[in-house]
Amino acid sequence: MTKKSKSKLYVSSVKTIKIDQHSVRNIPTTIPLNLQEQKEKFLKHGHTPNFVHNTDSAHLQELTSSVKGQIRFEYLGEAEHILKLVKEKYGNGDNFLLECYGKRINQEEAQVILTKYLEENLLNESLTVIWCKNLGCSAKMMWTGPTVKTNKPEARRYTLWLNNSDENPYIREHGLECLLDHEIGTHFFRMFNDGLQPWYSDRKKFGLRSMGSFDSLCYEEGLATIHGILGSKAKYLWLSALVYYTACKSTEMNFKQLFDHLAQFVTNREQRWKHVMRVKRGLADPNDLGGYGKDQCYFEGALKILRNIEDIDFTVLMSGKICIDEINRIKRVARKDCIKLPAFMKNPEKYKKKLRHMAVLNGL
């Protein structure tokens, strides 16, 4: 079979859909139902958002005060250091993103990159890609199918949601591949591999935390954050540092003040809107001080991993949804011969070398 015909055969297994807005059933409780409408009112007329949620204010308060939702300040110094480094070297975040990920591209150009990525990583599973403008984040990997307790991972179906609006800083020449390394190279592969493991349907039996725990979230998103800049030209943890910093500053500023404050880092108003919305989304009144600190886990998890590179078996870490302090507990029972690894992990030493460089570059 020629390379050309092989590529055509491969592409036919991936379903791609473009929609203007995503179904309400896919919106997390904290994402406002009237997101697009309020975004336009704020950016065009300066009106403070009046978000409508699919829950009541009591539940929102419960989420923001939970372990995941509380705003944390432990790594604010590290975040400010990275923001300062990037500002001194590139002037602002927009210049940094241009250096990192190249010029912005349209969806047709992005689709070519997406198809090539899926082919290089030998992904022929049932995967649907959905492009939409009203996602509330840059991308999201999801699966549907029988509950975990039924122990039928082979029946799962996977969907990658991609935000194709100007809010998404990754829809660029080299940025989309970095985003795919985050979503597919980390979330999908760990999700898929977890279904091959003996602990898949009974984590308690192996002494593993639940996948919904705060620690699990930190290491999942931290690893994805690292992978998301592994292929970039400038390996600064700038975006996750900005997210962490934004959450901290939300305790001192209302929506408009925070939006204006972030202009020193990001001039693109749509991207600034997304950063402020993400942290103020958990408030009944987004004009209040404070916010939702869940997204700080991206930066926290990345720091914890980069500060322990030499002690981590990354193949085992990618074998399922586990934390770094659980590796020694399950490494003997983990099935490693049948797992899938992303292309950027095929050379373990080269992979670790990039991580070491990243740690030094970010002053960790």
C-alpha positions in Angstrom: 0.0 0.0 0.0 1.4 3.4 -0.9 1.8 6.1 1.7 -0.9 8.2 0.0 -3.5 5.5 -0.1 -2.6 4.5 3.5 -3.2 8.1 4.6 -6.6 8.2 2.9 -7.6 4.9 4.6 -6.5 6.3 7.9 -8.3 9.7 7.6 -11.7 8.0 6.9 -11.7 6.6 10.5 -11.8 10.0 12.1 -15.1 12.0 12.2 -14.8 15.8 12.2 -17.7 18.0 13.0 -18.0 21.8 13.0 -20.8 23.5 15.1 -21.4 27.0 16.4 -22.2 26.1 19.9 -21.8 22.9 21.9 -24.7 21.0 23.6 -25.7 22.1 27.0 -25.1 18.6 28.4 -21.4 19.0 27.7 -21.1 22.3 29.7 -19.6 21.9 33.2 -21.6 23.5 36.0 -19.2 26.4 36.3 -19.3 27.4 32.6 -22.0 30.0 32.1 -24.9 29.1 29.7 -24.9 32.6 28.2 -21.1 32.8 27.7 -21.1 34.1 24.1 -23.7 36.7 24.7 -22.0 38.1 27.8 -18.6 38.0 26.1 -19.9 40.2 23.3 -21.5 42.7 25.7 -18.3 43.0 27.7 -15.9 43.3 24.8 -18.1 45.6 22.7 -19.8 47.7 25.3 -17.8 47.2 28.6 -20.8 45.7 30.4 -19.8 43.6 33.4 -21.0 40.0 32.7 -24.2 38.7 34.3 -23.6 35.0 34.0 -26.4 32.4 34.0 -25.4 29.0 35.3 -27.0 25.6 35.2 -27.1 25.6 39.0 -27.9 27.8 42.0 -25.6 30.2 43.8 -25.3 27.9 46.8 -23.8 25.2 44.6 -21.4 27.7 43.0 -20.3 28.7 46.5 -19.7 25.1 47.4 -17.5 24.6 44.3 -15.4 27.7 44.9 -14.8 26.7 48.5 -13.9 23.1 47.8 -10.4 21.8 47.8 -10.2 22.1 44.0 -11.8 25.5 43.9 -10.0 27.4 46.6 -7.4 29.9 45.4 -3.9 29.0 46.5 -0.8 31.3 46.8 2.0 28.8 47.5 3.5 29.1 44.0 2.7 32.8 43.3 6.4 33.7 43.5 7.4 31.1 40.9 4.5 32.3 38.6 5.6 35.9 38.9 9.2 35.0 38.2 8.2 33.3 34.9 5.9 36.1 33.9 8.8 38.5 34.5 11.2 36.4 32.5 8.9 36.3 29.5 8.1 40.0 29.7 11.7 41.0 29.8 12.6 38.8 26.9 9.6 39.2 24.6 7.9 42.4 25.7 4.4 40.8 26.1 2.6 37.6 25.9 1.5 38.2 22.4 5.1 38.3 21.1 5.9 35.3 23.2 3.0 33.3 21.7 4.1 34.3 18.2 7.7 33.1 18.9 6.4 29.9 20.6 3.6 28.8 18.3 4.0 30.9 15.1 1.2 32.8 13.2 -2.5 32.1 13.6 -4.0 29.6 11.1 -7.5 29.0 9.9 -9.5 25.8 10.6 -8.7 24.2 7.2 -5.0 24.6 7.9 -5.5 23.3 11.4 -7.4 20.2 10.1 -4.3 19.2 8.0 -2.1 19.4 11.1 -4.7 17.4 13.2 -4.9 14.7 10.6 -1.1 14.4 10.4 -0.9 14.2 14.2 -3.4 11.4 14.4 -1.6 9.5 11.7 1.9 9.9 13.3 0.5 8.7 16.6 -1.2 5.7 15.0 -4.6 6.6 16.4 -7.3 4.5 14.7 -9.6 4.3 17.7 -13.2 5.7 17.5 -12.4 9.4 17.9 -14.7 12.3 17.0 -13.2 15.8 16.6 -15.7 18.7 17.2 -14.8 22.3 16.4 -16.8 25.0 18.1 -16.6 28.6 19.3 -18.4 28.4 22.6 -16.3 26.0 24.6 -15.1 28.0 27.5 -11.6 26.5 27.3 -9.0 25.8 24.5 -9.9 22.1 24.1 -11.4 19.2 26.0 -11.0 15.4 25.7 -14.0 13.4 26.8 -15.2 9.8 26.7 -18.6 8.2 26.8 -19.6 4.6 27.4 -20.3 2.1 30.1 -19.5 3.1 33.7 -16.0 2.2 35.0 -17.5 -0.4 37.3 -18.7 -2.5 34.4 -15.1 -2.9 33.4 -15.7 -2.6 29.6 -13.1 0.0 28.6 -13.1 -1.3 25.0 -16.7 0.1 24.6 -15.6 3.7 25.3 -15.9 6.3 22.6 -13.7 9.4 22.6 -14.4 13.0 21.6 -12.0 15.9 21.3 -13.6 19.3 21.5 -11.5 22.1 20.0 -12.2 25.8 20.4 -11.7 27.5 17.0 -12.3 31.1 18.2 -9.7 33.8 18.7 -9.7 32.9 22.5 -7.6 29.9 21.7 -3.9 30.8 21.7 -2.9 27.5 20.2 -4.6 27.7 16.8 -1.2 28.6 15.2 1.4 27.0 12.9 3.1 25.1 15.7 0.6 25.7 18.5 -2.0 23.2 17.5 0.4 20.3 17.7 1.3 21.4 21.2 -2.3 21.5 22.2 -2.8 18.0 20.8 0.2 16.9 22.8 -1.7 18.2 25.8 -5.1 16.7 25.0 -4.3 13.6 23.0 -0.6 13.0 23.9 -1.5 13.1 27.6 -5.2 12.9 28.4 -6.2 10.5 25.7 -3.2 8.1 26.1 -3.5 8.0 29.9 -7.3 7.5 29.6 -6.9 4.7 27.0 -4.0 3.0 28.9 -5.9 3.1 32.2 -8.5 0.9 30.6 -5.9 -1.8 30.1 -4.8 -1.9 33.8 -5.9 -4.2 36.6 -7.0 -1.3 38.7 -9.3 0.2 36.1 -12.6 -0.9 37.7 -11.4 -1.0 41.3 -8.8 1.6 42.3 -9.3 1.1 46.0 -8.1 -2.4 45.8 -4.7 -1.1 44.7 -4.7 1.8 47.1 -5.0 4.4 44.4 -6.8 7.8 44.8 -10.0 8.4 42.9 -9.6 10.0 39.5 -11.6 12.9 40.7 -9.3 13.7 43.6 -7.4 17.0 43.8 -4.0 15.3 43.6 -5.0 13.2 40.5 -6.2 16.4 38.8 -2.9 18.2 39.6 -0.7 15.5 38.2 -3.0 14.9 35.2 -3.1 18.5 34.2 0.5 19.2 35.3 1.8 16.5 33.0 -0.4 17.7 30.1 0.9 21.3 30.7 4.5 20.1 30.4 3.7 18.1 27.2 1.9 21.1 25.8 5.1 23.1 25.6 7.5 20.3 25.0 7.4 20.9 21.2 7.3 24.7 21.4 10.3 26.9 20.5 10.3 28.6 23.9 9.6 26.2 26.8 8.4 28.6 29.4 5.4 27.7 31.6 4.0 31.1 30.8 0.4 30.3 30.1 -0.1 28.2 33.2 1.9 30.7 35.3 -0.5 33.4 34.0 -3.5 31.3 34.9 -2.1 30.8 38.4 -1.3 34.5 38.8 -4.7 35.5 37.5 -6.5 33.4 40.2 -4.4 35.0 42.9 -5.1 38.5 41.7 -8.8 37.8 41.5 -8.9 38.1 45.2 -7.9 41.8 44.9 -9.9 42.8 41.8 -13.3 42.6 40.2 -13.9 41.4 36.6 -13.1 44.7 34.8 -10.1 45.6 37.1 -8.6 42.1 36.5 -9.2 42.3 32.7 -7.4 45.7 32.6 -4.6 44.5 34.9 -3.8 41.5 32.6 -3.2 43.9 29.6 0.4 44.1 30.7 0.8 40.5 29.8 -1.9 39.9 27.0 -3.1 42.6 24.6 -5.4 40.2 22.8 -8.8 41.1 24.3 -10.5 37.7 23.5 -7.7 35.8 25.2 -7.8 38.1 28.2 -11.5 37.7 28.5 -11.1 33.9 28.6 -8.5 34.1 31.4 -10.7 36.4 33.6 -13.9 34.5 32.8 -12.3 31.2 33.8 -11.5 32.5 37.3 -14.6 34.6 37.8 -17.0 32.0 36.4 -17.6 30.4 39.8 -19.0 33.5 41.4 -22.7 34.3 41.6 -21.7 37.9 40.9 -18.5 38.1 38.7 -18.0 41.6 39.9 -17.1 40.3 43.4 -13.6 39.8 44.6 -12.3 36.2 44.6 -12.9 33.4 42.1 -12.6 29.8 41.2 -9.0 28.4 41.6 -9.4 25.0 40.0 -7.2 26.0 37.0 -4.2 26.6 39.2 -3.7 22.9 39.2 -2.0 23.1 35.7 0.9 25.2 37.1 1.0 23.3 40.5 1.2 19.9 38.9 3.8 20.9 36.4 6.1 22.3 39.1 5.8 19.2 41.2 6.7 16.9 38.3 9.6 19.1 37.0 11.1 19.2 40.5 11.1 15.4 40.7 12.1 14.4 37.2 14.9 11.9 38.3 12.5 10.1 40.6 9.7 9.5 38.1 9.2 6.5 35.9 7.4 8.3 33.1 6.4 5.1 31.3 4.5 3.9 34.4 3.1 7.4 34.9 1.6 7.2 31.4 0.3 3.7 31.9 -2.9 5.0 33.5 -4.5 7.7 35.7 -2.0 7.7 38.6 -0.1 10.2 40.7 3.7 10.2 41.0 3.6 9.0 44.6 1.6 5.9 43.5 4.2 4.8 40.9 6.2 2.5 43.2 3.0 0.9 44.5 1.7 -0.3 41.2 4.8 -0.5 38.9 5.0 -4.3 39.3 1.4 -4.9 38.3 1.2 -2.2 35.6 0.8 -3.6 32.1 3.4 -1.8 30.1 3.8 -4.1 27.1 0.4 -3.1 25.6 0.1 0.6 26.4 0.2 3.4 23.9 2.7 6.2 24.2 2.8 9.5 22.2 5.4 9.9 19.5 7.3 12.5 21.6 8.0 9.8 24.3 9.5 7.1 22.1 13.0 8.1 23.1 12.9 8.2 27.0 16.3 9.9 27.5 15.6 12.6 24.9 12.2 13.2 26.6 13.8 13.5 30.0 16.5 15.8 28.6 13.8 18.2 27.4 12.2 18.1 30.8 15.4 19.0 32.5 16.0 21.9 30.2 12.4 23.1 30.9 13.0 23.0 34.6 16.2 25.0 34.4 14.7 27.5 32.0 11.8 28.2 34.3 14.1 28.6 37.4 12.8 25.4 39.1 
